[in-house]
């Protein structure tokens, strides 16, 4: 392939990445990543960057695939630090490759798209996920991967289950991966899978903005960036689900473990006092959500994601929540602390 052809394909991937990044039902904040294999080099989105910026910012990082895959096969902890495999001469900004780089390298197809599709996550958090996916994706080449911490553990989980010809991965409590030989192929498959998995969200009333402002008082809390974020507090079933724990990794990274639900009669100040520390968000049942004043753009995006996901979960479903150990593994992981630092200012 010529350099001109390579550049054209990267341009196509950037355009698709931008489109994906601008769809909150496909990815949110710095979540999700895309990649293109050119020979032994894997071009992948940099950690902490936003897909929506792919067309206007240089967010793709080149990674040497052969040594990375060798590290995964050897279960070498180095595979959990993909920055060690970045090609320095082609990475003048010294960006870190995505923490999901190993996932992309393991897929044999040239183009890989990993998204945090809310329709997929709404199924992937349910205990009967595999059975539901089997009905919806009948005829497609897919495999279910139970939850593993992103990075080397997830890569090992995929390597153990990946079969020849598979081009769709459903990641438990995490999201969706699709792959194709061209950008167009991958885009078409993404549209097909997300259409098959799509489900409408439960309809809720409008948030009570005046009541929320009164509840905020002088606490420093304010309204979320997206009005859709309020639905998780207004819908009783969504509020119940959110209050029971963390459902997927990016919630933990951007919003903290679980969700704080205000008790009857509590305002923001009293809810903060009860928690002992100011949570990123407070859910006021039947009214809406308040966000901490210093919440990043990433936190606001993930608060909307929580509403979008829980609105699509079956109300009678048994849910798989992340365990305390799984929450701690995310919070204390260097790769995620790096991503949080990049997104602290939005």
C-alpha positions as a LaTeX table, in Angstrom:
\begin{tabular}{lrrr}
\hline
Residue & $x$ (\AA) & $y$ (\AA) & $z$ (\AA) \\
\hline
Unk1 & 0.00 & 0.00 & 0.00 \\
Unk2 & 1.33 & 3.45 & $-0.84$ \\
Unk3 & 1.81 & 6.23 & 1.68 \\
Unk4 & $-0.94$ & 8.18 & $-0.10$ \\
Unk5 & $-3.37$ & 5.28 & 0.28 \\
Unk6 & $-2.41$ & 4.91 & 3.96 \\
Unk7 & $-3.03$ & 8.59 & 4.57 \\
Unk8 & $-6.40$ & 8.40 & 2.81 \\
Unk9 & $-7.47$ & 5.46 & 4.98 \\
Unk10 & $-6.43$ & 7.25 & 8.15 \\
Unk11 & $-8.43$ & 10.25 & 7.01 \\
Unk12 & $-11.47$ & 8.02 & 6.54 \\
Unk13 & $-11.00$ & 6.59 & 10.03 \\
Unk14 & $-10.72$ & 10.08 & 11.51 \\
Unk15 & $-13.98$ & 11.10 & 9.85 \\
Unk16 & $-15.79$ & 8.01 & 11.14 \\
Unk17 & $-14.27$ & 8.50 & 14.59 \\
Unk18 & $-15.58$ & 12.06 & 14.68 \\
Unk19 & $-19.07$ & 10.87 & 13.75 \\
Unk20 & $-18.99$ & 8.20 & 16.46 \\
Unk21 & $-17.66$ & 10.67 & 19.00 \\
Unk22 & $-20.51$ & 13.10 & 18.34 \\
Unk23 & $-23.16$ & 10.45 & 19.04 \\
Unk24 & $-23.75$ & 10.15 & 22.83 \\
Unk25 & $-25.51$ & 6.83 & 22.26 \\
Unk26 & $-22.26$ & 5.39 & 20.86 \\
Unk27 & $-19.57$ & 6.89 & 23.05 \\
Unk28 & $-19.16$ & 9.47 & 25.78 \\
Unk29 & $-16.34$ & 11.73 & 26.92 \\
Unk30 & $-12.93$ & 10.06 & 26.44 \\
Unk31 & $-14.50$ & 6.61 & 26.17 \\
Unk32 & $-14.37$ & 4.43 & 23.09 \\
Unk33 & $-11.52$ & 4.09 & 20.61 \\
Unk34 & $-10.83$ & 3.29 & 16.97 \\
Unk35 & $-7.82$ & 1.85 & 15.17 \\
Unk36 & $-6.28$ & 0.99 & 11.80 \\
Unk37 & $-3.53$ & $-1.56$ & 11.13 \\
Unk38 & $-0.99$ & $-0.52$ & 8.49 \\
Unk39 & 1.52 & $-3.35$ & 8.22 \\
Unk40 & 2.94 & $-3.99$ & 11.69 \\
Unk41 & 1.86 & $-0.55$ & 12.92 \\
Unk42 & $-1.40$ & $-0.07$ & 14.77 \\
Unk43 & $-2.72$ & 3.50 & 14.68 \\
Unk44 & $-5.05$ & 3.93 & 17.65 \\
Unk45 & $-6.77$ & 6.73 & 19.51 \\
Unk46 & $-4.72$ & 8.21 & 22.33 \\
Unk47 & $-5.79$ & 7.70 & 25.94 \\
Unk48 & $-7.79$ & 10.57 & 27.39 \\
Unk49 & $-8.63$ & 12.11 & 24.02 \\
Unk50 & $-12.17$ & 12.39 & 22.63 \\
Unk51 & $-13.21$ & 10.68 & 19.41 \\
Unk52 & $-15.24$ & 13.74 & 18.42 \\
Unk53 & $-11.95$ & 15.63 & 18.02 \\
Unk54 & $-10.41$ & 13.11 & 15.60 \\
Unk55 & $-10.85$ & 15.31 & 12.52 \\
Unk56 & $-9.42$ & 18.47 & 14.08 \\
Unk57 & $-6.78$ & 17.18 & 16.52 \\
Unk58 & $-3.94$ & 14.69 & 16.06 \\
Unk59 & $-5.22$ & 12.01 & 18.47 \\
Unk60 & $-3.94$ & 8.83 & 16.74 \\
Unk61 & $-0.86$ & 7.08 & 18.14 \\
Unk62 & 1.30 & 4.51 & 16.29 \\
Unk63 & 2.03 & 1.27 & 18.15 \\
Unk64 & 4.35 & $-1.62$ & 17.25 \\
Unk65 & 2.01 & $-4.62$ & 17.17 \\
Unk66 & 4.36 & $-7.61$ & 17.10 \\
Unk67 & 6.09 & $-6.96$ & 20.44 \\
Unk68 & 2.76 & $-5.95$ & 22.01 \\
Unk69 & 1.07 & $-9.20$ & 20.97 \\
Unk70 & 4.09 & $-11.16$ & 22.18 \\
Unk71 & 3.74 & $-9.49$ & 25.57 \\
Unk72 & 0.03 & $-10.39$ & 25.71 \\
Unk73 & 0.77 & $-14.01$ & 24.83 \\
Unk74 & 3.48 & $-14.16$ & 27.51 \\
Unk75 & 1.15 & $-12.52$ & 30.05 \\
Unk76 & 3.85 & $-9.90$ & 30.48 \\
Unk77 & 2.65 & $-7.01$ & 32.70 \\
Unk78 & 4.28 & $-4.70$ & 30.15 \\
Unk79 & 1.23 & $-5.28$ & 27.94 \\
Unk80 & $-0.76$ & $-3.29$ & 30.50 \\
Unk81 & 1.35 & $-0.24$ & 29.62 \\
Unk82 & 0.85 & 0.19 & 25.87 \\
Unk83 & 2.81 & 3.44 & 25.93 \\
Unk84 & 5.95 & 1.25 & 26.05 \\
Unk85 & 5.06 & 0.00 & 22.55 \\
Unk86 & 4.36 & 3.41 & 20.99 \\
Unk87 & 6.62 & 4.30 & 18.07 \\
Unk88 & 8.39 & 7.37 & 19.43 \\
Unk89 & 9.59 & 8.69 & 16.06 \\
Unk90 & 5.97 & 8.95 & 14.87 \\
Unk91 & 4.58 & 10.24 & 18.18 \\
Unk92 & 6.08 & 13.71 & 18.70 \\
Unk93 & 3.41 & 14.71 & 21.23 \\
Unk94 & 4.27 & 11.64 & 23.33 \\
Unk95 & 0.62 & 10.70 & 23.73 \\
Unk96 & $-0.25$ & 7.41 & 25.38 \\
Unk97 & $-2.06$ & 4.81 & 23.30 \\
Unk98 & $-5.54$ & 3.88 & 24.49 \\
Unk99 & $-5.75$ & 1.52 & 27.44 \\
Unk100 & $-7.71$ & $-0.74$ & 25.07 \\
Unk101 & $-4.79$ & $-1.05$ & 22.61 \\
Unk102 & $-4.37$ & $-4.77$ & 23.30 \\
Unk103 & $-8.02$ & $-5.40$ & 22.34 \\
Unk104 & $-7.48$ & $-3.78$ & 18.95 \\
Unk105 & $-4.21$ & $-5.63$ & 18.36 \\
Unk106 & $-5.83$ & $-9.01$ & 19.08 \\
Unk107 & $-8.57$ & $-8.54$ & 16.49 \\
Unk108 & $-7.13$ & $-9.74$ & 13.14 \\
Unk109 & $-9.16$ & $-7.31$ & 11.02 \\
Unk110 & $-7.49$ & $-4.09$ & 9.89 \\
Unk111 & $-10.11$ & $-1.67$ & 11.29 \\
Unk112 & $-11.47$ & $-1.99$ & 14.82 \\
Unk113 & $-14.13$ & 0.16 & 16.46 \\
Unk114 & $-14.75$ & $-0.02$ & 20.21 \\
Unk115 & $-17.76$ & 1.94 & 21.42 \\
Unk116 & $-19.64$ & 2.34 & 24.69 \\
Unk117 & $-22.99$ & 1.97 & 22.94 \\
Unk118 & $-25.76$ & 2.56 & 25.49 \\
Unk119 & $-27.99$ & $-0.05$ & 23.83 \\
Unk120 & $-25.21$ & $-2.63$ & 24.16 \\
Unk121 & $-24.34$ & $-1.72$ & 27.74 \\
Unk122 & $-28.02$ & $-1.91$ & 28.74 \\
Unk123 & $-27.91$ & $-5.57$ & 27.70 \\
Unk124 & $-24.34$ & $-6.25$ & 28.82 \\
Unk125 & $-25.14$ & $-5.47$ & 32.47 \\
Unk126 & $-27.97$ & $-8.01$ & 32.60 \\
Unk127 & $-27.38$ & $-11.52$ & 33.93 \\
Unk128 & $-29.08$ & $-13.08$ & 30.88 \\
Unk129 & $-27.10$ & $-10.95$ & 28.41 \\
Unk130 & $-25.82$ & $-13.85$ & 26.30 \\
Unk131 & $-29.30$ & $-15.25$ & 25.72 \\
Unk132 & $-30.65$ & $-11.86$ & 24.69 \\
Unk133 & $-27.71$ & $-11.17$ & 22.39 \\
Unk134 & $-28.09$ & $-14.60$ & 20.77 \\
Unk135 & $-31.66$ & $-13.77$ & 19.80 \\
Unk136 & $-30.80$ & $-10.34$ & 18.46 \\
Unk137 & $-27.54$ & $-11.13$ & 16.62 \\
Unk138 & $-28.53$ & $-14.48$ & 15.15 \\
Unk139 & $-26.49$ & $-15.14$ & 12.01 \\
Unk140 & $-23.66$ & $-12.76$ & 12.93 \\
Unk141 & $-20.18$ & $-13.86$ & 14.03 \\
Unk142 & $-20.07$ & $-12.66$ & 17.61 \\
Unk143 & $-18.74$ & $-13.77$ & 20.97 \\
Unk144 & $-19.54$ & $-12.66$ & 24.52 \\
Unk145 & $-16.65$ & $-11.69$ & 26.82 \\
Unk146 & $-17.51$ & $-11.54$ & 30.53 \\
Unk147 & $-16.28$ & $-8.52$ & 32.46 \\
Unk148 & $-12.56$ & $-8.12$ & 32.89 \\
Unk149 & $-10.71$ & $-4.99$ & 33.88 \\
Unk150 & $-9.71$ & $-3.11$ & 30.71 \\
Unk151 & $-6.11$ & $-3.64$ & 29.69 \\
Unk152 & $-4.23$ & $-6.92$ & 29.95 \\
Unk153 & $-6.96$ & $-8.83$ & 31.85 \\
Unk154 & $-9.52$ & $-8.00$ & 29.15 \\
Unk155 & $-7.02$ & $-8.86$ & 26.40 \\
Unk156 & $-6.38$ & $-12.26$ & 27.98 \\
Unk157 & $-10.11$ & $-12.87$ & 28.31 \\
Unk158 & $-10.58$ & $-12.08$ & 24.61 \\
Unk159 & $-7.59$ & $-14.19$ & 23.52 \\
Unk160 & $-9.05$ & $-17.22$ & 25.30 \\
Unk161 & $-12.46$ & $-16.86$ & 23.62 \\
Unk162 & $-11.75$ & $-15.39$ & 20.18 \\
Unk163 & $-12.58$ & $-17.74$ & 17.29 \\
Unk164 & $-11.65$ & $-17.46$ & 13.60 \\
Unk165 & $-14.05$ & $-15.24$ & 11.70 \\
Unk166 & $-15.46$ & $-13.43$ & 14.76 \\
Unk167 & $-15.85$ & $-9.73$ & 14.06 \\
Unk168 & $-18.20$ & $-8.67$ & 16.89 \\
Unk169 & $-17.40$ & $-8.71$ & 20.61 \\
Unk170 & $-19.98$ & $-8.01$ & 23.30 \\
Unk171 & $-18.04$ & $-6.98$ & 26.41 \\
Unk172 & $-19.87$ & $-7.68$ & 29.65 \\
Unk173 & $-20.49$ & $-4.50$ & 31.70 \\
Unk174 & $-18.48$ & $-2.57$ & 29.14 \\
Unk175 & $-19.52$ & $-2.18$ & 25.51 \\
Unk176 & $-19.14$ & $-3.29$ & 21.91 \\
Unk177 & $-16.28$ & $-4.06$ & 19.52 \\
Unk178 & $-16.76$ & $-4.49$ & 15.74 \\
Unk179 & $-14.08$ & $-5.03$ & 13.12 \\
Unk180 & $-13.69$ & $-5.06$ & 9.34 \\
Unk181 & $-11.06$ & $-5.02$ & 6.62 \\
Unk182 & $-11.91$ & $-1.46$ & 5.60 \\
Unk183 & $-13.29$ & 1.60 & 7.35 \\
Unk184 & $-16.48$ & 1.27 & 5.30 \\
Unk185 & $-16.87$ & $-2.40$ & 6.28 \\
Unk186 & $-16.45$ & $-1.63$ & 9.96 \\
Unk187 & $-18.88$ & 1.29 & 9.80 \\
Unk188 & $-21.50$ & $-0.86$ & 8.09 \\
Unk189 & $-21.16$ & $-3.61$ & 10.67 \\
Unk190 & $-21.37$ & $-1.09$ & 13.51 \\
Unk191 & $-24.63$ & 0.28 & 12.12 \\
Unk192 & $-26.04$ & $-3.22$ & 11.65 \\
Unk193 & $-25.20$ & $-4.41$ & 15.16 \\
Unk194 & $-26.34$ & $-1.27$ & 16.95 \\
Unk195 & $-29.61$ & $-1.33$ & 15.00 \\
Unk196 & $-30.23$ & $-4.93$ & 16.03 \\
Unk197 & $-29.46$ & $-4.15$ & 19.68 \\
Unk198 & $-31.41$ & $-0.86$ & 19.81 \\
Unk199 & $-34.24$ & $-0.49$ & 22.27 \\
Unk200 & $-36.27$ & 2.57 & 23.26 \\
Unk201 & $-35.73$ & 4.18 & 26.62 \\
Unk202 & $-38.51$ & 4.62 & 29.14 \\
Unk203 & $-40.18$ & 8.01 & 28.82 \\
Unk204 & $-39.97$ & 10.31 & 31.84 \\
Unk205 & $-41.42$ & 13.63 & 32.95 \\
Unk206 & $-39.49$ & 16.87 & 32.65 \\
Unk207 & $-37.07$ & 17.74 & 35.49 \\
Unk208 & $-38.21$ & 20.19 & 38.15 \\
Unk209 & $-35.56$ & 22.84 & 37.54 \\
Unk210 & $-36.88$ & 25.32 & 40.11 \\
Unk211 & $-36.95$ & 22.67 & 42.82 \\
Unk212 & $-33.42$ & 21.55 & 41.94 \\
Unk213 & $-32.08$ & 25.10 & 42.17 \\
Unk214 & $-33.64$ & 25.46 & 45.59 \\
Unk215 & $-32.16$ & 22.13 & 46.67 \\
Unk216 & $-28.74$ & 23.26 & 45.43 \\
Unk217 & $-28.84$ & 26.41 & 47.53 \\
Unk218 & $-25.29$ & 27.65 & 48.15 \\
Unk219 & $-23.78$ & 24.15 & 47.94 \\
Unk220 & $-21.89$ & 24.88 & 44.73 \\
Unk221 & $-23.86$ & 22.23 & 42.84 \\
Unk222 & $-25.62$ & 22.95 & 39.57 \\
Unk223 & $-27.56$ & 21.44 & 36.71 \\
Unk224 & $-26.03$ & 18.82 & 34.38 \\
Unk225 & $-24.96$ & 19.89 & 30.91 \\
Unk226 & $-27.55$ & 17.67 & 29.20 \\
Unk227 & $-31.20$ & 17.79 & 30.17 \\
Unk228 & $-31.40$ & 14.06 & 29.33 \\
Unk229 & $-29.22$ & 13.34 & 32.38 \\
Unk230 & $-32.11$ & 14.08 & 34.75 \\
Unk231 & $-34.07$ & 11.01 & 33.61 \\
Unk232 & $-32.05$ & 8.65 & 35.84 \\
Unk233 & $-33.46$ & 10.40 & 38.91 \\
Unk234 & $-36.97$ & 11.01 & 37.58 \\
Unk235 & $-37.65$ & 7.41 & 36.53 \\
Unk236 & $-38.06$ & 5.29 & 39.69 \\
Unk237 & $-36.65$ & 2.13 & 38.09 \\
Unk238 & $-33.59$ & 3.90 & 36.72 \\
Unk239 & $-33.01$ & 5.57 & 40.06 \\
Unk240 & $-33.21$ & 2.20 & 41.82 \\
Unk241 & $-30.67$ & 0.66 & 39.42 \\
Unk242 & $-28.27$ & 3.58 & 39.71 \\
Unk243 & $-28.42$ & 3.63 & 43.47 \\
Unk244 & $-27.45$ & $-0.02$ & 43.76 \\
Unk245 & $-23.89$ & 0.28 & 42.44 \\
Unk246 & $-21.57$ & 0.77 & 39.46 \\
Unk247 & $-22.55$ & $-0.90$ & 36.20 \\
Unk248 & $-19.56$ & $-0.20$ & 33.92 \\
Unk249 & $-15.96$ & 1.11 & 34.16 \\
Unk250 & $-16.30$ & 4.67 & 32.83 \\
Unk251 & $-18.97$ & 5.41 & 35.43 \\
Unk252 & $-16.43$ & 4.65 & 38.15 \\
Unk253 & $-13.69$ & 6.68 & 36.47 \\
Unk254 & $-15.70$ & 9.84 & 35.85 \\
Unk255 & $-18.43$ & 9.77 & 38.51 \\
Unk256 & $-17.06$ & 7.61 & 41.33 \\
Unk257 & $-18.40$ & 4.36 & 42.70 \\
Unk258 & $-22.16$ & 4.00 & 42.47 \\
Unk259 & $-24.58$ & 6.93 & 42.66 \\
Unk260 & $-25.74$ & 9.03 & 45.59 \\
Unk261 & $-29.52$ & 9.19 & 45.87 \\
Unk262 & $-30.90$ & 11.91 & 48.13 \\
Unk263 & $-33.13$ & 10.80 & 50.96 \\
Unk264 & $-36.56$ & 12.34 & 51.59 \\
Unk265 & $-36.18$ & 15.88 & 52.93 \\
Unk266 & $-32.50$ & 16.17 & 52.01 \\
Unk267 & $-31.09$ & 19.09 & 50.07 \\
Unk268 & $-27.66$ & 19.06 & 48.47 \\
Unk269 & $-25.88$ & 20.24 & 51.61 \\
Unk270 & $-27.42$ & 17.55 & 53.78 \\
Unk271 & $-26.70$ & 14.83 & 51.21 \\
Unk272 & $-23.04$ & 15.93 & 51.13 \\
Unk273 & $-22.85$ & 15.85 & 54.93 \\
Unk274 & $-24.28$ & 12.33 & 54.99 \\
Unk275 & $-21.74$ & 11.14 & 52.41 \\
Unk276 & $-18.81$ & 12.70 & 54.23 \\
Unk277 & $-17.42$ & 14.05 & 50.95 \\
Unk278 & $-19.08$ & 15.86 & 48.03 \\
Unk279 & $-20.12$ & 13.28 & 45.40 \\
Unk280 & $-19.82$ & 14.11 & 41.72 \\
Unk281 & $-23.61$ & 13.98 & 41.35 \\
Unk282 & $-26.70$ & 13.73 & 43.56 \\
Unk283 & $-29.92$ & 12.14 & 42.33 \\
Unk284 & $-33.14$ & 13.67 & 43.67 \\
Unk285 & $-35.92$ & 11.13 & 43.04 \\
Unk286 & $-38.74$ & 12.46 & 40.90 \\
Unk287 & $-37.00$ & 15.81 & 40.36 \\
Unk288 & $-33.63$ & 15.42 & 38.64 \\
Unk289 & $-29.87$ & 15.60 & 39.13 \\
Unk290 & $-27.39$ & 18.09 & 40.55 \\
Unk291 & $-23.70$ & 18.02 & 39.59 \\
Unk292 & $-20.73$ & 19.20 & 41.61 \\
Unk293 & $-19.52$ & 22.61 & 40.51 \\
Unk294 & $-16.10$ & 21.35 & 39.43 \\
Unk295 & $-17.44$ & 18.37 & 37.47 \\
Unk296 & $-15.54$ & 17.92 & 34.21 \\
Unk297 & $-17.13$ & 17.72 & 30.80 \\
Unk298 & $-16.41$ & 14.01 & 30.99 \\
Unk299 & $-18.39$ & 13.67 & 34.21 \\
Unk300 & $-21.35$ & 15.51 & 32.70 \\
Unk301 & $-21.25$ & 13.24 & 29.65 \\
Unk302 & $-21.16$ & 10.12 & 31.82 \\
Unk303 & $-24.08$ & 11.33 & 33.94 \\
Unk304 & $-26.16$ & 11.48 & 30.78 \\
Unk305 & $-24.84$ & 8.05 & 29.79 \\
Unk306 & $-26.11$ & 6.63 & 33.08 \\
Unk307 & $-29.59$ & 7.92 & 32.30 \\
Unk308 & $-29.45$ & 6.59 & 28.74 \\
Unk309 & $-28.29$ & 3.13 & 29.85 \\
Unk310 & $-30.61$ & 2.57 & 32.80 \\
Unk311 & $-33.63$ & 3.75 & 30.78 \\
Unk312 & $-33.04$ & 0.81 & 28.43 \\
Unk313 & $-32.52$ & $-1.93$ & 31.02 \\
Unk314 & $-35.41$ & $-4.32$ & 31.60 \\
Unk315 & $-37.05$ & $-3.39$ & 34.89 \\
Unk316 & $-37.28$ & $-7.05$ & 35.96 \\
Unk317 & $-33.68$ & $-7.90$ & 34.98 \\
Unk318 & $-31.11$ & $-9.26$ & 37.37 \\
Unk319 & $-28.12$ & $-6.95$ & 37.06 \\
Unk320 & $-24.41$ & $-7.66$ & 37.33 \\
Unk321 & $-22.79$ & $-4.80$ & 39.23 \\
Unk322 & $-19.05$ & $-4.27$ & 39.49 \\
Unk323 & $-17.72$ & $-5.65$ & 42.77 \\
Unk324 & $-15.89$ & $-3.58$ & 45.36 \\
Unk325 & $-12.62$ & $-5.15$ & 44.21 \\
Unk326 & $-13.38$ & $-4.34$ & 40.56 \\
Unk327 & $-14.20$ & $-0.74$ & 41.48 \\
Unk328 & $-10.95$ & $-0.41$ & 43.43 \\
Unk329 & $-8.91$ & $-1.93$ & 40.60 \\
Unk330 & $-10.18$ & 0.81 & 38.27 \\
Unk331 & $-9.72$ & 3.71 & 40.67 \\
Unk332 & $-6.17$ & 2.72 & 41.62 \\
Unk333 & $-4.95$ & 1.82 & 38.13 \\
Unk334 & $-2.26$ & 4.13 & 36.73 \\
Unk335 & $-3.73$ & 4.11 & 33.22 \\
Unk336 & $-7.08$ & 5.38 & 34.47 \\
Unk337 & $-5.50$ & 7.94 & 36.79 \\
Unk338 & $-3.70$ & 9.30 & 33.72 \\
Unk339 & $-6.96$ & 9.49 & 31.78 \\
Unk340 & $-8.67$ & 11.25 & 34.70 \\
Unk341 & $-5.87$ & 13.82 & 34.84 \\
Unk342 & $-6.25$ & 14.62 & 31.14 \\
Unk343 & $-9.99$ & 15.06 & 31.52 \\
Unk344 & $-9.95$ & 16.99 & 34.79 \\
Unk345 & $-10.29$ & 20.28 & 32.96 \\
Unk346 & $-12.89$ & 18.97 & 30.51 \\
\hline
\end{tabular}
